[in-house]
Amino acid sequence: MTLRPMPGRHLYLIALLYVALVCSCRKAAEQPVALSTSFSHELELDPAKQKAIWDAEHITFALEHRFGDAFLKAWKGKDRKALLSHFARASVASYPAEKDSVQQEQAGVHERRWEVAPDQAPQADDAGLVDFLVALLDPFDQLESIGMRVTRIKEQEGEDNAWWAQILVTLRGSSPGGQVAICESVHEIDFSFASEEELGLERILHGWHVQSVSHRTTRRPLFREVTSDVGLDQVPIPDNWNLEPHRAFHYRFQVAVDDYDLDGYPDVAVASYDGRPILLKNIRGQRFADVGLQLQLNNWSREARQSPPDKLVNNAVGWVDYNNDGYPDLLMGPYFYRNEKGKGFVDVTAESGLVFQRDPMGMAVVDYDGDGFLDLYLYYEVAEQVPGNGTVRPWIGDDKSGARNQLWHNEGDGSFRDVTDVSQSGAGQRKTTAVNWFFFDDDHLPDLYLANDFGVNVLLRNQGDGTFVDISKETGTSDYSTSMGVATGDLDNDGYPEIYIANMFSKMGRRIIAQVGTQDYPGTVYDQIKGSCAGNRLYRRTGDNQPWQESSAEMGINRVGWAYSPAMFDLDGDGWLDIYASTGYMSFDRRKPDG
């Protein structure tokens, strides 16, 4: 089998997650063990359990593709005969009663939900179950997609090739009135087979129990895609599958929005991998035009600078009015530009004193000391440049696996000073993927939350004397995760901010971690591996003297997929902050992203 290349970071994460989960530790280790670039043979998982996990993942793939493809095709076509053909003659089934449904309306979204405990579900035969499943299609005038994924799986004890699985089925389409419609349902199934080939054939199902159904419709979409209409499709986004390995490993671009010419329309700056400066001017809210080169922004591509092929470029971008003239200035790539009142930009990199130690992940702007001038915080993911030569970086080393972040103080004279050490804001050498300035407490001093990949996240409290102190542990916000982004805001309008963290999410990892525990791993290792596939997190605080609570499961936001770049804003104007996060990544199969 030939696998197509995928972006190095994701290949790297998936491979290491899988190795960690199936080859990590044996309960014989009595003291906490720190993970590193290699695993000791003495810490390998019990061979029998390792085989069981591998078998479960193999069956999962076959179940989703062989059985799933056939069953969903019949379901979509309302082919009752084909659906019934998958059930054994002695099968049992159950589903919630119509009277148990609950309806609610919020922010223009109407939801109807059935949710019952297994022992409360009415018993039925397979024909009644099929009727129930087919009826779930009735609210759809047009069904755009139907998908199934296995969320949990285990082999039945005492029986060969007999399995239990929990599956999630998602239906998407539109209602007869043209409303957007989504139906999600959770099911538990019992099945058996003599050979893998039988998974796509008839009568493998011995039990099917519907656990919950949620059907949501909205009167109208809040957004309409206008990417091509307004010219935003002119930003070049290469096909990562066809990039050279060293380019795919480091490909990224960043976006920053501000009104650089103060004409009342927000403009978009893009720092791209190929080094071409893109500044999209908003033309009266109708379309965007790229004026980057026209306004004297420099090209920093390898070709333009004649850089060695293994030299990385800076993809950070951000707006900051560093001289308080009312016009936002621009950091883009390895350059810092002064905005000439919207008429053009002047390269002031040298006189600003800014020095990038490596290729930064991004920047965050704040006046952390209240002197009236905006300061810069640059954060970094990697400790060394890896040009695709097979070099392996430590993947779990916490504060030794990444790079030192930088806090640059605005001196007010057009220059910046590196105050990272004196302010104690570097937060070790972690792989920081995102940061967020917010008011953790009511001292009116901006505090800083760092989202780190393969390590603990960090909350730095601003002490008001130019220094910061790490209060992560005492606040309960430092648990180990693989974070891709962070957003803060008061979601419940109680006067206390929440912290929302976008994390790595793996369907495979969630299934595997459900089959192992502290009996298989030393506690420290188990917590780290569990954190690597836990999904998104939400920390809440309800009072001045109340501890922070991890509330992701309670709030229903921990299973949204592998997420990046979250944001909080009031999407529908109802007075409550909503959460948006982009999700997904490229996997071995274009058609089946893991997130």
Buried (B, 14 or more C-beta within 10 A) or exposed (E): EEEEBBBBBBBBBBEBBBEBBBEBBBBEBEEEBEBEEEBEEEBBBBEEBBEBBEBBBEBBBBBBEBBBEBBBEBBBEBBBEBBBBBBBEEBBBBBBEEEEEEEEEEEEBBBBBBBBEEEEBEEBEBEBBBBBBBEBBEBBEEBEEBEBBBBBBBBBEEEEBBBBBBBBBEBBBBBEEEBBBBBBBBBBBBBBBEEBEBBBBEBBBBBBBBBBBBBBBBEEEEEEEEEEEBBBEBBEEEEBEEBEBBBBBBBBBBBBEBBBBEEEBEBBBBBBBBBBBBBBBBBEEEBBEBBBEEBBBBBBBBEEBEBEEEEBBBBBBBBBBBBEEEBBBBBBBBBBBBBBEBEBBEBBBEEBBBEBBBBBBBBBBBEBBEEEBBBBBBBBBBBEEBBBEEEEBBBBBBBEBBBBBBBBBBBEEEBBEBBBEEBBBBBBBBBBBBBBBBEBBEEEBBBBBBBBBBBBBBBBBBBEEBBBEBBBEEBBBBBBBBBBBBBBBEBEEEEBBBBBBBBBBBBBBBBBBBBBEEEBBBEBBBBBBBBBBBBBBBBBBEEEEEEBEBBBEEBEBBBBBBBBBBBBEEBEEEEBBBBEBBBEBBBBEEEEBBB
